[in-house]
Amino acid sequence: MRKGILALACGMLAFAQGPGPVPAESKVMAAPALPYLDWNACPFEGCIYREWTARKSIVVYDTWKSKRKKVAAVGAGDRVTGVSGVVITSRPGKIRMDRDLPEEGLHRGDTILTYTYLGEGLSSVWFKGRFYPEFDITFARSDGPRCSDSSCSASYIDMGVKTWWAEVKLPSGRIGWVNMNQADFDGIDQLASVLPSLAVLRRQNHPATE
């Protein structure tokens, strides 16, 4: 029964979203300059910009930049419209390979730098002189001791510092910016209304920012 519900939910989501995007090609480049700004990013599976409802009070600023000022406040129960956003990587995460992964061109001792987390184990990364907009990093262990068994091939040695700022439209029509590392809204996860328990579990296992 649960498998049937999951299949139906996935089918509904695929129908609503239409054909998925074609994964972007990697490109040869130096490691991204910091801070790295990933515009229009919504950093987890099911994340969507639309009407959100605040679960707690949160400050709204005139910009995401360091020289910002408060322009409004959103209270619990207030609604805003998420318009867009940016994930700012101040320090990338760092993964160290503990064993060879030849199918990915990775070997023990190699280092992977991680940027925006995309959900479902995918992240934008850089290693060996190439940047990958979408790369599966499920082989890396992010908690506990260093990887030493067949369940993983690498370990995080630094989770990095990343901040997600969302551009929101207030009921008054004013546009502002909210620090999503501190905010708490309902309505961000479009999968939550389909399978709430799975959506919560996904956010716990794959936080939007590391």
N, C-alpha and C positions, 0 to 999 in steps of 0.2 A: 504493500500500500504506500509506504514512504517513498519507494523508488518511483512509483507512478506519479506521486505528487511532485517529486523533484524533477522528473522529466517534463511534466506539464508546465512547471514554473519556468524551466529553462526555455521551453518552446515559446511560452508567452513573451519572455524577455527578448528572445531572438526576433520574434515577429514585430515587437514594438520598436526595436532598435534598427531593424533592417540589416543589410549585409554589413559585416564587420569590416573595419579598416584593414588594409593590407599592411603587414608589419614593415616598418621603414628599414631601409638598408643601413648597415653600419658604414662609417666613413673614417678615413684616415685623418687624424688630427691629434694635436697635443691635448693633454688633459684639460678640460674646461677651466677657464679662468674663474676665480672666486671673487664675489659670490656668483654662483651659477643660477640664473633665473629661468625657470621653466614655465612659460606663459600658457594660460588656459588649462593648466593641469588640474585634474580633480583626482587626488592621489589614493584611490582604492577602488576595488572592483564594486560596481554599482553606484559609485559616486556620481552625482548629477547636480547641475546648477538649475534651480527652479525655486518655488516658494518653500521657505523653511520656517519653522516655528522654534523660537528660543526656549530652551529648558531652564536657563538661568540668565541673570543680567550680564551684559557684555558691553564693553566700550566700543564705539564706532569712531574711526579716525578719518582724517581727510586724505591720507595716503598710506601706503605700506612702507614708505621710505623711513629712514631713521629720524629725520627731522619732520615729525608728524605732530598733529595736535588733535585733541578730542573735539568732535563736532556733534556727537549725540550719544545716547545710551539706549540699548535695547533691553527691555525687561522680560522676565519669564512670561511666556505666553504670547509675546509680540511676534508678528510675522514680518519677514523680510523676503526679498527675492534675490537669490544668489545669481549674479550676472556672469562672473568670470573669476579668475584667480591666478595666483602665481605661487609656485613652490620655490623657495629660496634655499639653496644649499650653501651654507657658510663653511662647512667642512664635510667633505664626502665621507660616507662610510667606507670601511676598508675590510676586505675579505682576503684571507691568506689561504692558498691552496695547501691542503694537507696530503693530498694524493693526486696522481695524474688523472686528468679527464680528457683523454685524447680526442674524443669526438667534438669537443669544444675548443681544441687547440690549447688547452691549459695543462700545466704541469706543476708538480709539487714545488712550493716556494713562490709561485707566481702571485701577484697582488692584483685584485680587482677593486676599483673605486666605484661606489654606488651613489646614485643621485636620486631622482624622483622615484618613489615606489609607486607601481601602477596597479597592484593587486594581483591575486592569484599567483604569487611567486615571481612576478615580472617586475623588473626595475630597469631604469636607464643606467648604463654602466660604461666604464672606460677601462680598457686594459690593452697592453702591448701595442699602443699607438693607434687604437681604433675606438670610436665611440659607438655604442649600440643603444638606440632609443628604446628597444625592448629586448630584454635578455632574461632567461629563466635562471634564477639564483636559488632555486629550492634545494640545491645540493649543499648549500652553506648553512651551518648551524649558528644561530644567533644568540643562544643562551646555553648555560651549562659549560662543561669542560670542553677543551679543544676536540675536534672531530677525531675519533680514533677507531671507528667501526664502519661497517659497510653501509650504514644508513645515511652517511654524508661524505662529502669529499673536501670540504673547506670549513673554515671557522671565521666568524667576524672577530676582528681584533680592535675595531673601532666602529661604533654605530653611526658616527658623524653627527652633524647638527643641521637640521632642516626645519624651516618654518613655512607653514602654508597660510597665505593671506588670501581672503576672498573679498571680491568687490560685491557689495550688496546695495540694493535699492530699498530705501525705507518707505513706509506708507505715505510719508509726506512727499515722496518723489525725489528726495535727496539721495545722492550716491555717496557711499563711504566705503571704508575698508575695515575688515575684522580679522584679528589674529585667530585663526582656526585651531592653533595649538592650545588656545585657552577657551575658545567658545564651545558651546554644546547646543546643537540644533536637531530637531526632528525633521525628517524629510530629505536629508542629504543622501541616504542610501535607498535607491529605487528598488533594491531587492528586498528590503525589510518588509514591505507590505505583502510580498509573496511568500517568503519563508523567514519569519522573524528570527527564529532560533539559529538558523544557519547564518544569517546576516550578522548577528551579534558575535557568534563564534569566529567568523571571518575577520571582524574588526579586532578581536582580541588576539588572534594569531598573527595578523598582518596589520600592524598599526600604520596609519597614514604617514606619520613622520617618525623617523628613527631617532 
